[in-house]
Amino acid sequence: MRARLYLDVDGVLNARNAKFIWGEATSTSMTIHHPGGYTDDFTIHWAPDLILALDVLRTKFDVELVWLTTWNENNFVLSHLVPTLQGLAGGRVLPYDPPFSPVIEASGWWKGRGLIKDQAASPTPFIWIDDQEVSLHGQKILTKTTGTPSLLIPTSPIAGLTPEHVEQMSEWLEGLPDDAKTN
């Protein structure tokens, strides 16, 4: 069984204080074009060393990358963000599927639903990293995926993913049974 990494962007890879956490950061502006002519302009801040550390981790442990982010709308994460980051290539995209009504369902729960559905279709050890949804919905995920080894990492939206988080993931992956480390 191949371990899986469910990865958010904002507050994880895109963090204002990435420079202070990783020693160096890069910034750029991006525009997301939505259907109907609506656009969003963003400035993203990321640490090249973080992107490299995640790529090394993915290679070392043969981790499957699954993008679980609002950046998945219109496949923007793969078509625009990944080339800009110059790393984290490939991976699957779980559909951006916001709730029909936020009154019926918490706005970020679509990520939890997607993760649960993905795990139900193909259970495997997983890491979920998100700056908001892990704290809000992590316990529901653990309940719905009982018996599947998992590591949930809530990040600070300002600091994002830190070297300590990467080390935590490495140690967790190293501790998985051998059959969970490879295809």
C-alpha positions as CSV (number, residue, x, y, z in Angstrom):
1,M,0.0,0.0,0.0
2,R,1.3,3.4,-1.0
3,A,1.0,6.2,1.6
4,R,-1.0,9.2,0.4
5,L,-0.5,12.9,1.1
6,Y,-3.6,15.1,1.0
7,L,-2.2,18.6,0.5
8,D,-3.8,22.0,0.9
9,V,-2.2,25.2,-0.6
10,D,-3.2,28.3,1.3
11,G,-1.8,28.4,4.9
12,V,0.3,25.3,4.1
13,L,2.5,26.0,1.0
14,N,1.4,29.6,0.6
15,A,2.3,31.4,3.8
16,R,3.3,35.0,4.5
17,N,6.0,34.1,6.9
18,A,7.6,31.3,4.8
19,K,10.8,33.4,4.6
20,F,11.2,33.5,8.4
21,I,10.4,29.8,8.7
22,W,12.6,28.5,5.9
23,G,15.2,31.3,5.5
24,E,14.2,32.1,1.9
25,A,10.9,32.6,0.2
26,T,9.7,33.6,-3.2
27,S,6.5,35.6,-4.0
28,T,4.6,36.1,-7.2
29,S,1.1,37.3,-8.2
30,M,-1.3,35.0,-9.9
31,T,-4.7,35.5,-11.4
32,I,-7.4,32.7,-11.4
33,H,-9.9,33.1,-14.1
34,H,-13.4,31.7,-13.2
35,P,-16.2,30.9,-15.6
36,G,-18.3,34.0,-16.4
37,G,-15.3,36.4,-16.4
38,Y,-14.8,36.5,-12.7
39,T,-11.1,36.7,-11.6
40,D,-9.2,36.4,-8.3
41,D,-5.8,38.0,-7.9
42,F,-3.5,36.4,-5.4
43,T,0.0,37.0,-4.2
44,I,1.5,33.7,-3.1
45,H,4.6,33.3,-0.8
46,W,6.4,30.0,-0.7
47,A,9.7,28.5,0.3
48,P,11.6,26.7,-2.5
49,D,13.2,24.6,0.3
50,L,9.8,23.4,1.4
51,I,8.8,22.4,-2.1
52,L,12.1,20.5,-2.4
53,A,11.7,18.9,1.0
54,L,8.3,17.6,0.1
55,D,9.5,16.3,-3.3
56,V,12.4,14.5,-1.5
57,L,9.9,13.0,1.0
58,R,7.6,11.9,-1.8
59,T,10.4,10.2,-3.6
60,K,12.1,8.6,-0.6
61,F,8.8,7.0,0.7
62,D,7.0,6.8,-2.7
63,V,4.1,8.9,-1.4
64,E,1.2,9.6,-3.6
65,L,0.3,13.3,-3.8
66,V,-3.4,14.3,-3.7
67,W,-4.2,17.9,-4.0
68,L,-7.1,18.8,-1.7
69,T,-7.5,22.6,-2.0
70,T,-9.7,25.3,-3.4
71,W,-6.9,25.8,-6.0
72,N,-8.3,22.7,-7.7
73,E,-11.1,24.7,-9.3
74,N,-10.6,24.5,-13.0
75,N,-7.5,22.4,-12.4
76,F,-5.6,25.6,-11.6
77,V,-3.3,23.8,-9.1
78,L,-1.8,21.6,-11.8
79,S,-2.0,24.0,-14.8
80,H,-0.6,27.1,-13.0
81,L,0.5,26.7,-9.4
82,V,2.7,23.6,-9.8
83,P,4.7,25.1,-12.7
84,T,5.2,28.3,-10.6
85,L,6.4,26.3,-7.6
86,Q,8.8,24.4,-9.8
87,G,8.1,21.2,-7.9
88,L,5.4,19.0,-6.6
89,A,4.6,17.9,-10.1
90,G,2.0,15.3,-10.8
91,G,-0.4,14.1,-8.2
92,R,-4.1,13.7,-8.4
93,V,-6.7,16.4,-7.9
94,L,-9.7,15.8,-5.7
95,P,-12.6,17.9,-7.2
96,Y,-13.3,21.3,-5.7
97,D,-16.8,20.5,-4.4
98,P,-18.2,23.3,-2.1
99,P,-21.5,22.7,-0.4
100,F,-24.7,23.6,-2.0
101,S,-25.6,25.5,1.1
102,P,-23.2,26.6,3.9
103,V,-26.2,26.5,6.3
104,I,-26.5,22.7,5.7
105,E,-22.8,22.0,5.8
106,A,-19.7,23.8,7.1
107,S,-17.9,25.5,4.2
108,G,-14.7,23.4,4.4
109,W,-16.3,20.0,5.0
110,W,-16.2,19.3,1.2
111,K,-12.5,18.5,1.8
112,G,-13.4,16.0,4.5
113,R,-16.1,14.4,2.3
114,G,-13.6,14.1,-0.6
115,L,-10.9,12.6,1.6
116,I,-13.4,10.1,3.1
117,K,-14.7,9.1,-0.3
118,D,-11.1,8.7,-1.6
119,Q,-10.1,6.5,1.3
120,A,-13.3,4.4,1.0
121,A,-12.5,3.7,-2.6
122,S,-8.9,2.9,-1.9
123,P,-7.9,2.8,1.8
124,T,-4.2,3.5,2.5
125,P,-2.1,5.2,5.2
126,F,-2.4,8.9,4.7
127,I,-1.3,12.4,5.8
128,W,-3.7,15.3,5.7
129,I,-2.3,18.8,5.9
130,D,-4.6,21.8,6.1
131,D,-4.4,25.1,8.0
132,Q,-8.1,25.1,8.9
133,E,-10.0,21.9,8.1
134,V,-7.7,19.5,10.1
135,S,-8.5,21.4,13.3
136,L,-12.2,21.7,12.4
137,H,-12.9,18.2,10.9
138,G,-9.9,16.0,11.9
139,Q,-11.8,14.1,14.5
140,K,-14.6,13.2,11.9
141,I,-11.9,12.0,9.5
142,L,-10.3,9.8,12.1
143,T,-13.7,8.3,13.0
144,K,-14.6,7.6,9.4
145,T,-11.1,6.1,8.6
146,T,-10.7,4.1,11.8
147,G,-8.1,1.4,11.3
148,T,-6.2,3.3,8.6
149,P,-2.9,4.7,9.8
150,S,-3.1,8.5,9.5
151,L,-1.2,11.7,10.4
152,L,-3.2,14.9,10.5
153,I,-1.2,18.1,10.6
154,P,-2.9,21.5,11.2
155,T,-0.7,24.3,10.2
156,S,-0.6,28.0,11.1
157,P,-2.0,30.0,8.1
158,I,0.8,32.5,8.6
159,A,3.7,30.1,9.1
160,G,2.5,27.3,6.9
161,L,4.3,23.9,6.8
162,T,7.5,24.0,8.8
163,P,10.7,22.0,8.8
164,E,9.4,20.3,12.0
165,H,6.3,19.2,10.2
166,V,8.4,17.7,7.4
167,E,10.5,15.8,10.0
168,Q,7.3,14.7,11.7
169,M,6.0,13.3,8.4
170,S,9.3,11.6,7.7
171,E,9.3,9.9,11.1
172,W,5.7,8.8,10.7
173,L,6.3,7.4,7.2
174,E,9.5,5.6,8.5
175,G,7.4,4.0,11.2
176,L,4.8,2.5,8.8
177,P,5.0,-1.3,8.2
178,D,7.1,-2.1,5.1
179,D,4.1,-3.1,3.0
180,A,2.7,0.4,3.6
181,K,5.8,2.1,2.2
182,T,5.7,0.8,-1.3
183,N,3.2,0.1,-4.1
